[in-house]
Amino acid sequence: MRFYEFTTPIDEKSSTGGLEYEKTVSSVLQKILPQFKDQAKFVSLDCGTAGFCAFGVDLELDIGGKDFNVEIKQSKLAQMGGTSIRYNPNTDTAEIVNADTIDNESKPYFISAAKSKKDEIIAWIDTIKQQEPAELHANLPYKFPVAGVTKEAWNAAMSSGALKALNDKVRFSNTNLIAAAYNKKNVFYIQIGGAGLFFLNKNPYNLPIPQFEGEIDIEFRLGPSGSKSRKIAGKEYRVVGASYRCQGRLKTSIKSPMSLDNPEQAIAIIKHIIDINSKTQLAPPETKTNVQPQQKSPN
């Protein structure tokens, strides 16, 4: 992961790749939906690309009078947004900066991952506090972001290994929490480029597809910012701030036999849902809301 990738917040929905893949799926559906007449249609045609909304649900279809809502991700290594973290190890409180740049469903993972780096954050600040000039560093508070650090102190923390310990990733092997969050929005399916269509916790239409299984990586980088000259005890220093940047990724290695970006398979999916709806009145599935993120050591 290159350093510059963490210099600005990343929003998957504003990235070219994410939008292009949504357009790919949209194009397939727009070509095949007319054959179903009123049995299958977009819920809305006025939010971005037809049927795709920047807020809430990515894809909303009405199939046989029932909602078919789908989250869409570009690839098996889909971005979940990027931002930076405010963290105070004394109170163990973490706050997401620019929270609108990451998926709401992934926020608990960002917070949990930041808190898991408590010891490494304290160790880095301890290293900085030992560096000259003491007038600048000795009283440095235990919190991120950090307002002022000399480049020499930064390099000392790098040489000691304290910086490397922060520039790491935290892996969560349990994606049930994010699935439950989508379920709350009446989203029970996720379409992933290169992998296909999966169900999230529940499969209300009994589609012949697997449950989504994967991992969530929160990747961290401590980055310098705002270099400026500052005179301390009569001597000039170059001083930088420090912000803790993070990037989330939703990863999977499994593949589904069905995909909405394939015209024949998309037709089969819609026909299956129409058939299910004609045979039974579906009750809203129950959702689980008490699932907690579970960390897994990265390989």
Backbone torsions as a table, in degrees:
resi	resn	phi	psi	omega
1	MET	NA	124.3	-177.4
2	ARG	-81.3	148.0	-175.6
3	PHE	-58.0	-41.5	-172.5
4	TYR	-66.5	-17.7	179.4
5	GLU	-66.2	-15.1	-178.4
6	PHE	-106.5	8.9	-177.0
7	THR	-81.3	-18.9	177.2
8	THR	-138.1	150.8	177.3
9	PRO	-61.1	146.3	-179.3
10	ILE	-117.0	129.5	177.2
11	ASP	-119.7	115.1	-175.2
12	GLU	-56.8	-38.3	-175.6
13	LYS	-69.7	-18.0	177.1
14	SER	-97.0	-6.2	179.8
15	SER	-78.8	149.1	-176.8
16	THR	-60.4	-44.8	-176.9
17	GLY	-60.7	-44.8	-179.0
18	GLY	-61.9	-44.3	179.7
19	LEU	-68.8	-37.7	-179.7
20	GLU	-64.5	-38.4	179.4
21	TYR	-69.5	-38.5	175.0
22	GLU	-59.1	-40.7	178.9
23	LYS	-65.2	-35.0	178.0
24	THR	-61.7	-48.4	178.9
25	VAL	-64.4	-42.5	179.4
26	SER	-59.7	-42.1	-178.8
27	SER	-62.4	-42.0	178.5
28	VAL	-61.8	-46.9	-177.0
29	LEU	-66.8	-39.1	-179.9
30	GLN	-64.0	-28.4	179.8
31	LYS	-78.7	-33.0	-173.3
32	ILE	-98.0	-22.6	-175.8
33	LEU	-62.6	-36.0	-178.3
34	PRO	-56.0	-29.9	-178.6
35	GLN	-67.4	-18.6	180.0
36	PHE	-93.9	-1.8	-179.7
37	LYS	51.9	-126.7	-176.5
38	ASP	-82.7	-0.7	-178.7
39	GLN	-77.4	-20.5	179.3
40	ALA	-149.1	126.5	-177.7
41	LYS	-158.1	160.1	173.0
42	PHE	-66.2	142.0	175.5
43	VAL	-69.7	-38.9	-177.8
44	SER	-142.5	144.5	177.9
45	LEU	-117.7	13.1	-173.6
46	ASP	-119.9	16.6	178.0
47	CYS	-120.6	94.0	-179.0
48	GLY	68.6	-143.7	174.4
49	THR	-64.5	141.5	-170.9
50	ALA	-46.0	121.5	176.3
51	GLY	84.7	-3.4	-176.2
52	PHE	-117.2	126.5	-173.7
53	CYS	-116.0	141.4	178.2
54	ALA	-71.4	-22.3	-178.5
55	PHE	-121.4	138.6	175.9
56	GLY	85.1	-115.0	-172.5
57	VAL	-98.5	134.9	-179.3
58	ASP	-68.7	-49.9	-177.7
59	LEU	-126.9	125.1	179.4
60	GLU	-124.7	115.8	176.9
61	LEU	-120.5	148.5	170.5
62	ASP	-107.2	112.8	-179.4
63	ILE	-120.5	111.3	-178.7
64	GLY	61.2	31.2	178.8
65	GLY	84.1	4.7	179.5
66	LYS	-116.5	149.4	177.9
67	ASP	-74.4	135.6	169.5
68	PHE	-126.5	96.0	-175.1
69	ASN	-105.6	136.4	-172.7
70	VAL	-135.3	132.2	168.5
71	GLU	-84.3	140.6	-177.1
72	ILE	-121.9	128.6	175.9
73	LYS	-123.1	145.9	-172.3
74	GLN	-67.9	-38.8	-172.7
75	SER	-156.0	178.8	178.9
76	LYS	-67.7	-13.1	176.4
77	LEU	-118.4	49.5	-171.3
78	ALA	-67.0	136.1	173.8
79	GLN	-70.8	145.1	175.6
80	MET	-115.5	17.9	179.8
81	GLY	98.4	163.7	179.8
82	GLY	-142.0	150.8	-177.6
83	THR	-163.1	-159.7	170.8
84	SER	-132.0	166.3	-172.6
85	ILE	-119.7	134.7	165.4
86	ARG	-94.9	127.3	-177.1
87	TYR	-141.7	135.6	176.4
88	ASN	-120.6	105.5	-177.8
89	PRO	-67.8	-21.8	178.8
90	ASN	-65.0	-38.9	180.0
91	THR	-105.8	-4.1	-178.1
92	ASP	54.2	44.4	178.1
93	THR	-113.0	134.8	179.8
94	ALA	-126.6	145.0	-179.4
95	GLU	-137.8	137.6	179.5
96	ILE	-86.0	127.1	174.9
97	VAL	-84.4	138.6	-178.7
98	ASN	53.7	56.4	-174.6
99	ALA	-60.2	-22.1	-178.5
100	ASP	-75.2	-4.0	179.0
101	THR	-90.9	-0.7	177.3
102	ILE	-127.0	159.0	178.6
103	ASP	-63.4	134.6	176.5
104	ASN	-56.5	-36.9	-176.6
105	GLU	-66.3	-22.2	-176.3
106	SER	-96.4	-6.9	-175.1
107	LYS	-56.3	-42.4	179.3
108	PRO	-58.6	-31.1	178.9
109	TYR	-70.4	-40.0	177.7
110	PHE	-61.7	-45.4	-178.8
111	ILE	-65.0	-47.1	-179.6
112	SER	-62.4	-40.7	179.5
113	ALA	-64.4	-42.6	179.7
114	ALA	-61.6	-43.6	-179.3
115	LYS	-65.5	-29.5	-179.9
116	SER	-69.8	-15.2	179.4
117	LYS	-94.5	16.0	-176.4
118	LYS	-53.3	-51.3	-176.6
119	ASP	-62.9	-40.2	-179.5
120	GLU	-67.8	-36.9	177.9
121	ILE	-64.8	-45.0	178.6
122	ILE	-62.2	-42.4	-179.3
123	ALA	-62.6	-39.7	179.4
124	TRP	-65.9	-45.3	179.5
125	ILE	-65.2	-39.3	176.1
126	ASP	-57.9	-41.2	178.8
127	THR	-63.8	-44.3	179.5
128	ILE	-63.8	-40.1	-177.2
129	LYS	-63.3	-21.8	-179.8
130	GLN	-85.8	-6.4	-174.8
131	GLN	-91.3	153.9	173.6
132	GLU	-80.6	150.7	-2.3
133	PRO	-80.4	137.8	-179.3
134	ALA	-61.6	-29.3	-179.7
135	GLU	-60.3	-28.1	-179.4
136	LEU	-94.5	-42.9	-167.8
137	HIS	-96.5	-29.2	-169.5
138	ALA	-60.4	-34.9	-177.6
139	ASN	-101.8	21.7	179.5
140	LEU	-60.6	126.4	-178.8
141	PRO	-73.2	154.0	178.7
142	TYR	-83.3	81.8	176.9
143	LYS	-164.4	156.3	172.5
144	PHE	-115.9	142.5	1.6
145	PRO	-75.2	164.2	179.7
146	VAL	-103.1	137.2	-173.3
147	ALA	-80.3	-43.2	-172.9
148	GLY	-147.0	121.0	178.9
149	VAL	-140.7	134.1	176.8
150	THR	-72.1	155.6	178.8
151	LYS	-64.5	-30.9	177.7
152	GLU	-65.5	-41.8	178.1
153	ALA	-65.6	-39.5	177.5
154	TRP	-59.1	-46.0	-180.0
155	ASN	-65.1	-34.4	178.1
156	ALA	-65.2	-40.9	177.7
157	ALA	-66.1	-34.0	177.1
158	MET	-67.0	-45.0	-178.7
159	SER	-65.6	-31.9	-178.1
160	SER	-77.4	-13.9	-177.2
161	GLY	93.5	-4.4	-178.2
162	ALA	-66.3	-35.1	179.5
163	LEU	-71.4	-40.4	-179.3
164	LYS	-60.6	-37.1	-179.6
165	ALA	-64.7	-28.4	178.5
166	LEU	-81.1	-34.1	-177.4
167	ASN	-83.7	77.9	-169.6
168	ASP	-142.2	-179.4	174.0
169	LYS	-128.6	149.9	176.8
170	VAL	-113.7	128.5	-175.7
171	ARG	-109.7	136.0	175.7
172	PHE	-115.4	123.9	-177.9
173	SER	-90.8	-13.0	-178.8
174	ASN	-103.4	110.9	179.8
175	THR	-99.7	12.6	-179.2
176	ASN	-62.8	-33.1	-178.7
177	LEU	-63.9	-44.9	-179.4
178	ILE	-70.1	-34.6	176.1
179	ALA	-63.9	-42.3	179.3
180	ALA	-63.4	-35.4	178.8
181	ALA	-66.7	-39.8	175.6
182	TYR	-65.9	-39.6	179.4
183	ASN	-58.2	-35.3	178.7
184	LYS	-61.8	-27.1	178.6
185	LYS	-92.0	12.1	-178.0
186	ASN	65.1	34.0	175.5
187	VAL	-112.2	118.3	-177.2
188	PHE	-121.2	7.3	-178.6
189	TYR	-138.2	148.9	177.8
190	ILE	-134.2	130.7	177.7
191	GLN	-104.9	124.8	-176.8
192	ILE	-123.1	125.9	178.7
193	GLY	-58.4	129.7	-180.0
194	GLY	82.5	-4.9	-178.9
195	ALA	-125.9	-36.3	177.3
196	GLY	108.5	-158.1	-174.4
197	LEU	-101.6	135.0	179.9
198	PHE	-132.5	159.6	172.4
199	PHE	-101.1	153.6	-176.1
200	LEU	-110.7	101.9	-179.8
201	ASN	68.7	-52.7	-178.2
202	LYS	-120.8	150.5	178.5
203	ASN	-126.1	74.2	-171.8
204	PRO	-61.0	-23.2	-179.9
205	TYR	-102.0	8.8	177.8
206	ASN	49.7	41.2	178.0
207	LEU	-68.4	146.2	-179.6
208	PRO	-78.5	63.0	-177.2
209	ILE	-134.4	157.6	179.9
210	PRO	-82.6	161.0	171.2
211	GLN	-71.4	143.6	177.9
212	PHE	-66.0	130.1	173.5
213	GLU	-132.0	132.9	-178.9
214	GLY	-172.0	-164.1	180.0
215	GLU	-135.1	156.1	175.2
216	ILE	-118.3	123.8	175.5
217	ASP	-106.5	129.5	169.8
218	ILE	-108.9	111.8	-175.5
219	GLU	-98.3	130.1	-176.1
220	PHE	-112.3	144.8	169.8
221	ARG	-143.4	127.7	172.0
222	LEU	-88.0	118.8	-173.8
223	GLY	-120.5	141.0	175.7
224	PRO	-76.1	153.3	179.3
225	SER	-154.0	151.7	171.8
226	GLY	64.7	49.0	179.5
227	SER	-62.6	132.4	178.5
228	LYS	-152.1	160.0	178.9
229	SER	-84.8	138.9	-179.6
230	ARG	-145.3	132.6	179.8
231	LYS	-93.4	124.1	-179.1
232	ILE	-130.1	121.7	-178.3
233	ALA	53.0	40.0	176.0
234	GLY	81.1	3.8	-178.5
235	LYS	-120.4	142.0	-179.8
236	GLU	-85.2	134.1	177.0
237	TYR	-131.1	150.9	168.2
238	ARG	-91.8	122.5	-173.9
239	VAL	-119.2	138.4	178.5
240	VAL	-126.0	157.0	169.0
241	GLY	-88.3	173.9	178.8
242	ALA	-140.5	124.1	177.2
243	SER	-122.9	146.1	-176.4
244	TYR	-98.3	103.3	-174.2
245	ARG	-94.6	147.3	-177.3
246	CYS	-143.3	148.1	-178.5
247	GLN	-133.4	130.1	178.8
248	GLY	-102.2	144.4	176.5
249	ARG	-137.2	135.4	175.3
250	LEU	-100.7	119.4	-171.6
251	LYS	-120.8	144.3	173.8
252	THR	-148.7	151.6	177.9
253	SER	-116.5	-0.5	-178.5
254	ILE	-91.1	164.0	-178.4
255	LYS	-133.4	140.9	179.1
256	SER	-96.6	149.5	176.6
257	PRO	-78.7	-6.7	-177.4
258	MET	-125.8	142.8	-179.8
259	SER	-149.0	140.0	179.4
260	LEU	-77.1	-10.5	177.3
261	ASP	-91.0	3.3	175.9
262	ASN	-109.8	117.7	-174.2
263	PRO	-55.0	-47.4	-178.3
264	GLU	-64.0	-42.2	-179.6
265	GLN	-70.5	-36.4	177.6
266	ALA	-63.4	-40.1	177.0
267	ILE	-62.0	-43.4	-179.7
268	ALA	-63.8	-38.8	179.3
269	ILE	-62.9	-47.6	-177.9
270	ILE	-66.1	-41.6	177.8
271	LYS	-61.0	-40.3	179.6
272	HIS	-62.2	-44.3	-178.8
273	ILE	-66.3	-41.1	177.5
274	ILE	-60.3	-41.9	-179.5
275	ASP	-65.4	-43.5	178.4
276	ILE	-61.3	-45.1	-178.6
277	ASN	-64.4	-30.0	-179.2
278	SER	-77.0	-18.6	-176.4
279	LYS	-98.7	-26.6	-174.0
280	THR	-146.3	153.3	174.3
281	GLN	-95.5	110.9	-175.0
282	LEU	-77.7	131.1	172.4
283	ALA	-87.9	147.4	178.2
284	PRO	-58.4	127.2	-179.1
285	PRO	-65.4	148.6	175.2
286	GLU	-76.6	150.4	178.2
287	THR	-121.6	150.9	176.4
288	LYS	-101.0	131.9	-175.6
289	THR	-118.9	-0.4	-174.6
290	ASN	-106.3	24.0	179.5
291	VAL	-83.2	137.0	-179.5
292	GLN	-109.4	147.4	176.5
293	PRO	-60.1	140.6	176.5
294	GLN	-121.0	124.6	-177.0
295	GLN	-82.6	151.2	175.2
296	LYS	-134.9	137.5	-179.8
297	SER	-67.4	127.2	178.9
298	PRO	-61.0	146.2	176.7
299	ASN	-70.4	NA	NA
